[in-house]
Amino acid sequence: MVKNITAKGVIYGNDTLFTCKPNRNGLFELARKHGRVAGTRPQDLKNKVYAESLDEAWKLLKTEKFYIVLTGQVFGIHRKSLRSADSVDVEFNTETRSACVTI
């Protein structure tokens, strides 16, 4: 069972931990990477997909057809970050596994 999905990033030069949080409707947001409407960006409303749980979001993310929407905050400034499966850290209820692969 997935407990948390995070990634490190930067907002205005400040190191930030981006986390996967539910939206106002309690759903986790993903964006289509493949199969989106021609000429649209992944973050466009047409390309958004919603998951009811972190487990469902992780399953979709692992297909590599989606980005997950993570949020970060520094000094009251909120930013979103679209991340693929290979650039997030996934914490399970029993342990943390990094989805990043080092070659």
N, CA, C and O atoms as a GROMACS GRO file, in nm:
protein
  412
    1MET      N    1   0.084  -0.117   0.000
    1MET     CA    2   0.000   0.000   0.000
    1MET      C    3   0.089   0.125   0.000
    1MET      O    4   0.182   0.135   0.081
    2VAL      N    5   0.061   0.219  -0.090
    2VAL     CA    6   0.141   0.341  -0.104
    2VAL      C    7   0.103   0.440   0.006
    2VAL      O    8  -0.014   0.471   0.026
    3LYS      N    9   0.204   0.489   0.076
    3LYS     CA   10   0.183   0.587   0.182
    3LYS      C   11   0.205   0.730   0.133
    3LYS      O   12   0.135   0.822   0.175
    4ASN      N   13   0.304   0.748   0.042
    4ASN     CA   14   0.340   0.882  -0.002
    4ASN      C   15   0.418   0.875  -0.133
    4ASN      O   16   0.492   0.780  -0.156
    5ILE      N   17   0.400   0.975  -0.219
    5ILE     CA   18   0.479   0.990  -0.341
    5ILE      C   19   0.539   1.130  -0.337
    5ILE      O   20   0.466   1.229  -0.327
    6THR      N   21   0.672   1.138  -0.344
    6THR     CA   22   0.741   1.266  -0.332
    6THR      C   23   0.852   1.279  -0.436
    6THR      O   24   0.891   1.181  -0.499
    7ALA      N   25   0.901   1.401  -0.451
    7ALA     CA   26   1.018   1.428  -0.534
    7ALA      C   27   1.081   1.557  -0.485
    7ALA      O   28   1.012   1.645  -0.434
    8LYS      N   29   1.212   1.568  -0.499
    8LYS     CA   30   1.281   1.690  -0.460
    8LYS      C   31   1.285   1.784  -0.580
    8LYS      O   32   1.296   1.740  -0.694
    9GLY      N   33   1.276   1.913  -0.552
    9GLY     CA   34   1.281   2.013  -0.656
    9GLY      C   35   1.322   2.147  -0.599
    9GLY      O   36   1.365   2.157  -0.484
   10VAL      N   37   1.310   2.251  -0.682
   10VAL     CA   38   1.352   2.385  -0.642
   10VAL      C   39   1.243   2.485  -0.680
   10VAL      O   40   1.189   2.480  -0.790
   11ILE      N   41   1.212   2.575  -0.588
   11ILE     CA   42   1.121   2.687  -0.615
   11ILE      C   43   1.200   2.813  -0.584
   11ILE      O   44   1.239   2.836  -0.469
   12TYR      N   45   1.222   2.896  -0.685
   12TYR     CA   46   1.296   3.022  -0.668
   12TYR      C   47   1.426   3.002  -0.592
   12TYR      O   48   1.459   3.080  -0.502
   13GLY      N   49   1.502   2.899  -0.629
   13GLY     CA   50   1.632   2.875  -0.569
   13GLY      C   51   1.630   2.805  -0.434
   13GLY      O   52   1.735   2.783  -0.375
   14ASN      N   53   1.513   2.770  -0.386
   14ASN     CA   54   1.500   2.703  -0.256
   14ASN      C   55   1.465   2.556  -0.275
   14ASN      O   56   1.368   2.523  -0.344
   15ASP      N   57   1.544   2.468  -0.214
   15ASP     CA   58   1.514   2.325  -0.220
   15ASP      C   59   1.376   2.300  -0.160
   15ASP      O   60   1.342   2.354  -0.054
   16THR      N   61   1.299   2.218  -0.228
   16THR     CA   62   1.160   2.194  -0.188
   16THR      C   63   1.126   2.047  -0.204
   16THR      O   64   1.172   1.982  -0.298
   17LEU      N   65   1.047   1.995  -0.113
   17LEU     CA   66   0.994   1.860  -0.128
   17LEU      C   67   0.855   1.871  -0.188
   17LEU      O   68   0.764   1.928  -0.126
   18PHE      N   69   0.838   1.817  -0.308
   18PHE     CA   70   0.708   1.814  -0.373
   18PHE      C   71   0.638   1.686  -0.332
   18PHE      O   72   0.699   1.579  -0.333
   19THR      N   73   0.510   1.695  -0.298
   19THR     CA   74   0.435   1.578  -0.253
   19THR      C   75   0.306   1.563  -0.333
   19THR      O   76   0.254   1.659  -0.389
   20CYS      N   77   0.257   1.441  -0.336
   20CYS     CA   78   0.131   1.412  -0.403
   20CYS      C   79   0.019   1.430  -0.302
   20CYS      O   80   0.007   1.354  -0.206
   21LYS      N   81  -0.063   1.530  -0.326
   21LYS     CA   82  -0.174   1.559  -0.236
   21LYS      C   83  -0.304   1.556  -0.314
   21LYS      O   84  -0.306   1.588  -0.433
   22PRO      N   85  -0.412   1.517  -0.250
   22PRO     CA   86  -0.541   1.516  -0.320
   22PRO      C   87  -0.589   1.659  -0.349
   22PRO      O   88  -0.555   1.753  -0.276
   23ASN      N   89  -0.667   1.672  -0.456
   23ASN     CA   90  -0.725   1.803  -0.488
   23ASN      C   91  -0.846   1.829  -0.398
   23ASN      O   92  -0.872   1.753  -0.305
   24ARG      N   93  -0.919   1.934  -0.426
   24ARG     CA   94  -1.035   1.971  -0.342
   24ARG      C   95  -1.142   1.863  -0.337
   24ARG      O   96  -1.219   1.854  -0.242
   25ASN      N   97  -1.145   1.781  -0.441
   25ASN     CA   98  -1.244   1.673  -0.447
   25ASN      C   99  -1.193   1.543  -0.386
   25ASN      O  100  -1.262   1.441  -0.391
   26GLY      N  101  -1.073   1.546  -0.330
   26GLY     CA  102  -1.017   1.427  -0.268
   26GLY      C  103  -0.953   1.330  -0.366
   26GLY      O  104  -0.927   1.215  -0.332
   27LEU      N  105  -0.929   1.376  -0.490
   27LEU     CA  106  -0.871   1.290  -0.593
   27LEU      C  107  -0.727   1.331  -0.623
   27LEU      O  108  -0.691   1.448  -0.609
   28PHE      N  109  -0.646   1.234  -0.663
   28PHE     CA  110  -0.508   1.260  -0.700
   28PHE      C  111  -0.500   1.282  -0.850
   28PHE      O  112  -0.561   1.207  -0.927
   29GLU      N  113  -0.427   1.385  -0.892
   29GLU     CA  114  -0.422   1.424  -1.034
   29GLU      C  115  -0.303   1.363  -1.105
   29GLU      O  116  -0.191   1.358  -1.054
   30LEU      N  117  -0.331   1.317  -1.227
   30LEU     CA  118  -0.226   1.274  -1.318
   30LEU      C  119  -0.252   1.343  -1.451
   30LEU      O  120  -0.363   1.390  -1.477
   31ALA      N  121  -0.149   1.349  -1.535
   31ALA     CA  122  -0.163   1.411  -1.666
   31ALA      C  123  -0.116   1.312  -1.771
   31ALA      O  124  -0.014   1.245  -1.754
   32ARG      N  125  -0.190   1.303  -1.880
   32ARG     CA  126  -0.154   1.211  -1.988
   32ARG      C  127  -0.022   1.252  -2.051
   32ARG      O  128  -0.002   1.368  -2.089
   33LYS      N  129   0.068   1.156  -2.062
   33LYS     CA  130   0.195   1.178  -2.130
   33LYS      C  131   0.178   1.136  -2.276
   33LYS      O  132   0.225   1.206  -2.367
   34HIS      N  133   0.113   1.023  -2.298
   34HIS     CA  134   0.089   0.968  -2.432
   34HIS      C  135  -0.061   0.962  -2.456
   34HIS      O  136  -0.139   0.942  -2.364
   35GLY      N  137  -0.100   0.980  -2.581
   35GLY     CA  138  -0.241   0.969  -2.617
   35GLY      C  139  -0.322   1.094  -2.587
   35GLY      O  140  -0.444   1.089  -2.579
   36ARG      N  141  -0.253   1.206  -2.570
   36ARG     CA  142  -0.327   1.329  -2.544
   36ARG      C  143  -0.368   1.396  -2.675
   36ARG      O  144  -0.317   1.362  -2.782
   37VAL      N  145  -0.460   1.489  -2.665
   37VAL     CA  146  -0.512   1.560  -2.781
   37VAL      C  147  -0.397   1.637  -2.847
   37VAL      O  148  -0.320   1.704  -2.779
   38ALA      N  149  -0.387   1.627  -2.980
   38ALA     CA  150  -0.279   1.694  -3.054
   38ALA      C  151  -0.279   1.844  -3.026
   38ALA      O  152  -0.383   1.908  -3.023
   39GLY      N  153  -0.159   1.897  -3.005
   39GLY     CA  154  -0.144   2.040  -2.982
   39GLY      C  155  -0.172   2.085  -2.840
   39GLY      O  156  -0.170   2.205  -2.812
   40THR      N  157  -0.198   1.991  -2.749
   40THR     CA  158  -0.225   2.029  -2.609
   40THR      C  159  -0.107   1.991  -2.522
   40THR      O  160  -0.027   1.904  -2.556
   41ARG      N  161  -0.098   2.056  -2.409
   41ARG     CA  162   0.006   2.026  -2.311
   41ARG      C  163  -0.046   1.924  -2.211
   41ARG      O  164  -0.167   1.912  -2.192
   42PRO      N  165   0.044   1.848  -2.146
   42PRO     CA  166  -0.002   1.749  -2.049
   42PRO      C  167  -0.089   1.807  -1.938
   42PRO      O  168  -0.182   1.741  -1.892
   43GLN      N  169  -0.060   1.931  -1.895
   43GLN     CA  170  -0.134   1.989  -1.783
   43GLN      C  171  -0.268   2.049  -1.823
   43GLN      O  172  -0.342   2.095  -1.736
   44ASP      N  173  -0.302   2.049  -1.952
   44ASP     CA  174  -0.433   2.100  -1.995
   44ASP      C  175  -0.545   2.014  -1.938
   44ASP      O  176  -0.528   1.893  -1.920
   45LEU      N  177  -0.658   2.077  -1.910
   45LEU     CA  178  -0.771   2.009  -1.847
   45LEU      C  179  -0.813   1.882  -1.922
   45LEU      O  180  -0.850   1.783  -1.860
   46LYS      N  181  -0.806   1.885  -2.055
   46LYS     CA  182  -0.846   1.769  -2.136
   46LYS      C  183  -0.761   1.646  -2.108
   46LYS      O  184  -0.806   1.532  -2.128
   47ASN      N  185  -0.641   1.669  -2.061
   47ASN     CA  186  -0.546   1.559  -2.043
   47ASN      C  187  -0.532   1.512  -1.899
   47ASN      O  188  -0.446   1.429  -1.869
   48LYS      N  189  -0.614   1.565  -1.810
   48LYS     CA  190  -0.606   1.525  -1.670
   48LYS      C  191  -0.682   1.396  -1.646
   48LYS      O  192  -0.788   1.370  -1.704
   49VAL      N  193  -0.625   1.315  -1.558
   49VAL     CA  194  -0.685   1.189  -1.517
   49VAL      C  195  -0.681   1.189  -1.365
   49VAL      O  196  -0.586   1.240  -1.306
   50TYR      N  197  -0.782   1.133  -1.303
   50TYR     CA  198  -0.791   1.137  -1.157
   50TYR      C  199  -0.792   0.996  -1.099
   50TYR      O  200  -0.854   0.905  -1.154
   51ALA      N  201  -0.723   0.980  -0.987
   51ALA     CA  202  -0.719   0.853  -0.916
   51ALA      C  203  -0.777   0.874  -0.777
   51ALA      O  204  -0.757   0.979  -0.716
   52GLU      N  205  -0.848   0.774  -0.728
   52GLU     CA  206  -0.912   0.785  -0.596
   52GLU      C  207  -0.816   0.757  -0.481
   52GLU      O  208  -0.845   0.794  -0.366
   53SER      N  209  -0.704   0.693  -0.509
   53SER     CA  210  -0.608   0.660  -0.402
   53SER      C  211  -0.466   0.672  -0.455
   53SER      O  212  -0.443   0.676  -0.576
   54LEU      N  213  -0.371   0.676  -0.363
   54LEU     CA  214  -0.230   0.678  -0.404
   54LEU      C  215  -0.191   0.547  -0.471
   54LEU      O  216  -0.108   0.546  -0.562
   55ASP      N  217  -0.252   0.436  -0.428
   55ASP     CA  218  -0.225   0.307  -0.492
   55ASP      C  219  -0.266   0.310  -0.638
   55ASP      O  220  -0.191   0.266  -0.726
   56GLU      N  221  -0.385   0.361  -0.665
   56GLU     CA  222  -0.434   0.370  -0.802
   56GLU      C  223  -0.346   0.466  -0.884
   56GLU      O  224  -0.315   0.438  -1.000
   57ALA      N  225  -0.307   0.577  -0.824
   57ALA     CA  226  -0.220   0.674  -0.892
   57ALA      C  227  -0.086   0.610  -0.927
   57ALA      O  228  -0.035   0.630  -1.038
   58TRP      N  229  -0.029   0.533  -0.835
   58TRP     CA  230   0.100   0.468  -0.859
   58TRP      C  231   0.089   0.364  -0.970
   58TRP      O  232   0.179   0.353  -1.053
   59LYS      N  233  -0.020   0.289  -0.973
   59LYS     CA  234  -0.041   0.191  -1.080
   59LYS      C  235  -0.045   0.259  -1.216
   59LYS      O  236   0.015   0.210  -1.312
   60LEU      N  237  -0.116   0.372  -1.225
   60LEU     CA  238  -0.122   0.446  -1.351
   60LEU      C  239   0.014   0.504  -1.388
   60LEU      O  240   0.055   0.499  -1.504
   61LEU      N  241   0.084   0.557  -1.290
   61LEU     CA  242   0.214   0.618  -1.314
   61LEU      C  243   0.315   0.516  -1.366
   61LEU      O  244   0.396   0.548  -1.453
   62LYS      N  245   0.310   0.393  -1.314
   62LYS     CA  246   0.403   0.288  -1.356
   62LYS      C  247   0.384   0.246  -1.502
   62LYS      O  248   0.475   0.188  -1.560
   63THR      N  249   0.268   0.275  -1.561
   63THR     CA  250   0.248   0.242  -1.702
   63THR      C  251   0.331   0.330  -1.793
   63THR      O  252   0.345   0.302  -1.912
   64GLU      N  253   0.386   0.439  -1.739
   64GLU     CA  254   0.465   0.538  -1.811
   64GLU      C  255   0.384   0.612  -1.917
   64GLU      O  256   0.441   0.671  -2.009
   65LYS      N  257   0.253   0.611  -1.904
   65LYS     CA  258   0.165   0.687  -1.993
   65LYS      C  259   0.118   0.816  -1.928
   65LYS      O  260   0.045   0.895  -1.989
   66PHE      N  261   0.160   0.837  -1.802
   66PHE     CA  262   0.112   0.953  -1.725
   66PHE      C  263   0.225   1.019  -1.648
   66PHE      O  264   0.326   0.956  -1.616
   67TYR      N  265   0.206   1.147  -1.618
   67TYR     CA  266   0.285   1.219  -1.520
   67TYR      C  267   0.198   1.231  -1.396
   67TYR      O  268   0.075   1.234  -1.408
   68ILE      N  269   0.258   1.238  -1.278
   68ILE     CA  270   0.181   1.264  -1.158
   68ILE      C  271   0.200   1.410  -1.120
   68ILE      O  272   0.308   1.466  -1.138
   69VAL      N  273   0.096   1.471  -1.068
   69VAL     CA  274   0.101   1.612  -1.028
   69VAL      C  275   0.139   1.619  -0.880
   69VAL      O  276   0.065   1.572  -0.794
   70LEU      N  277   0.255   1.679  -0.854
   70LEU     CA  278   0.303   1.698  -0.717
   70LEU      C  279   0.298   1.847  -0.685
   70LEU      O  280   0.308   1.931  -0.774
   71THR      N  281   0.282   1.880  -0.558
   71THR     CA  282   0.278   2.020  -0.518
   71THR      C  283   0.388   2.049  -0.416
   71THR      O  284   0.422   1.966  -0.332
   72GLY      N  285   0.440   2.171  -0.425
   72GLY     CA  286   0.542   2.216  -0.331
   72GLY      C  287   0.512   2.358  -0.288
   72GLY      O  288   0.438   2.430  -0.355
   73GLN      N  289   0.570   2.397  -0.175
   73GLN     CA  290   0.544   2.531  -0.122
   73GLN      C  291   0.669   2.586  -0.055
   73GLN      O  292   0.735   2.516   0.022
   74VAL      N  293   0.701   2.712  -0.085
   74VAL     CA  294   0.810   2.784  -0.020
   74VAL      C  295   0.762   2.926   0.007
   74VAL      O  296   0.716   2.994  -0.084
   75PHE      N  297   0.771   2.970   0.131
   75PHE     CA  298   0.732   3.106   0.169
   75PHE      C  299   0.591   3.141   0.121
   75PHE      O  300   0.567   3.253   0.078
   76GLY      N  301   0.500   3.045   0.127
   76GLY     CA  302   0.363   3.071   0.085
   76GLY      C  303   0.340   3.064  -0.064
   76GLY      O  304   0.228   3.085  -0.110
   77ILE      N  305   0.445   3.036  -0.142
   77ILE     CA  306   0.433   3.026  -0.288
   77ILE      C  307   0.413   2.878  -0.322
   77ILE      O  308   0.498   2.795  -0.292
   78HIS      N  309   0.300   2.847  -0.385
   78HIS     CA  310   0.268   2.710  -0.425
   78HIS      C  311   0.305   2.689  -0.571
   78HIS      O  312   0.282   2.776  -0.655
   79ARG      N  313   0.363   2.575  -0.602
   79ARG     CA  314   0.393   2.538  -0.739
   79ARG      C  315   0.359   2.391  -0.758
   79ARG      O  316   0.365   2.311  -0.665
   80LYS      N  317   0.324   2.357  -0.883
   80LYS     CA  318   0.298   2.218  -0.919
   80LYS      C  319   0.414   2.168  -1.003
   80LYS      O  320   0.482   2.245  -1.071
   81SER      N  321   0.437   2.039  -0.998
   81SER     CA  322   0.542   1.976  -1.076
   81SER      C  323   0.488   1.846  -1.133
   81SER      O  324   0.432   1.764  -1.060
   82LEU      N  325   0.504   1.827  -1.263
   82LEU     CA  326   0.464   1.702  -1.327
   82LEU      C  327   0.586   1.610  -1.328
   82LEU      O  328   0.692   1.649  -1.377
   83ARG      N  329   0.572   1.491  -1.275
   83ARG     CA  330   0.685   1.397  -1.265
   83ARG      C  331   0.647   1.262  -1.321
   83ARG      O  332   0.533   1.217  -1.310
   84SER      N  333   0.746   1.196  -1.381
   84SER     CA  334   0.726   1.060  -1.432
   84SER      C  335   0.768   0.961  -1.323
   84SER      O  336   0.824   0.999  -1.221
   85ALA      N  337   0.741   0.835  -1.347
   85ALA     CA  338   0.766   0.731  -1.247
   85ALA      C  339   0.912   0.722  -1.207
   85ALA      O  340   0.943   0.691  -1.091
   86ASP      N  341   1.003   0.747  -1.301
   86ASP     CA  342   1.145   0.733  -1.269
   86ASP      C  343   1.203   0.852  -1.193
   86ASP      O  344   1.322   0.851  -1.159
   87SER      N  345   1.123   0.954  -1.165
   87SER     CA  346   1.176   1.071  -1.093
   87SER      C  347   1.104   1.098  -0.961
   87SER      O  348   1.110   1.209  -0.909
   88VAL      N  349   1.036   0.997  -0.909
   88VAL     CA  350   0.968   1.013  -0.780
   88VAL      C  351   1.017   0.908  -0.681
   88VAL      O  352   1.069   0.803  -0.719
   89ASP      N  353   0.999   0.938  -0.554
   89ASP     CA  354   1.024   0.841  -0.447
   89ASP      C  355   0.889   0.798  -0.393
   89ASP      O  356   0.804   0.881  -0.362
   90VAL      N  357   0.871   0.668  -0.381
   90VAL     CA  358   0.744   0.614  -0.335
   90VAL      C  359   0.766   0.548  -0.199
   90VAL      O  360   0.851   0.461  -0.184
   91GLU      N  361   0.689   0.592  -0.102
   91GLU     CA  362   0.698   0.536   0.033
   91GLU      C  363   0.579   0.442   0.054
   91GLU      O  364   0.463   0.483   0.044
   92PHE      N  365   0.611   0.318   0.084
   92PHE     CA  366   0.508   0.220   0.112
   92PHE      C  367   0.489   0.212   0.263
   92PHE      O  368   0.574   0.260   0.338
   93ASN      N  369   0.382   0.153   0.308
   93ASN     CA  370   0.354   0.147   0.451
   93ASN      C  371   0.465   0.081   0.531
   93ASN      O  372   0.482   0.111   0.650
   94THR      N  373   0.542  -0.008   0.470
   94THR     CA  374   0.646  -0.078   0.543
   94THR      C  375   0.786  -0.026   0.515
   94THR      O  376   0.874  -0.040   0.600
   95GLU      N  377   0.810   0.035   0.398
   95GLU     CA  378   0.944   0.078   0.362
   95GLU      C  379   0.938   0.184   0.252
   95GLU      O  380   0.832   0.207   0.193
   96THR      N  381   1.052   0.246   0.225
   96THR     CA  382   1.062   0.343   0.116
   96THR      C  383   1.141   0.281   0.004
   96THR      O  384   1.249   0.226   0.026
   97ARG      N  385   1.089   0.289  -0.118
   97ARG     CA  386   1.160   0.241  -0.236
   97ARG      C  387   1.175   0.357  -0.332
   97ARG      O  388   1.077   0.426  -0.361
   98SER      N  389   1.294   0.379  -0.381
   98SER     CA  390   1.315   0.485  -0.479
   98SER      C  391   1.283   0.429  -0.616
   98SER      O  392   1.332   0.322  -0.654
   99ALA      N  393   1.201   0.501  -0.690
   99ALA     CA  394   1.169   0.458  -0.826
   99ALA      C  395   1.278   0.501  -0.922
   99ALA      O  396   1.278   0.461  -1.039
  100CYS      N  397   1.372   0.583  -0.876
  100CYS     CA  398   1.483   0.630  -0.960
  100CYS      C  399   1.581   0.515  -0.981
  100CYS      O  400   1.613   0.441  -0.887
  101VAL      N  401   1.628   0.501  -1.102
  101VAL     CA  402   1.723   0.396  -1.135
  101VAL      C  403   1.856   0.461  -1.169
  101VAL      O  404   1.861   0.551  -1.253
  102THR      N  405   1.964   0.418  -1.107
  102THR     CA  406   2.096   0.471  -1.136
  102THR      C  407   2.173   0.366  -1.216
  102THR      O  408   2.184   0.250  -1.176
  103ILE      N  409   2.225   0.410  -1.330
  103ILE     CA  410   2.299   0.316  -1.416
  103ILE      C  411   2.444   0.357  -1.418
  103ILE      O  412   2.525   0.292  -1.485
   0.00000   0.00000   0.00000
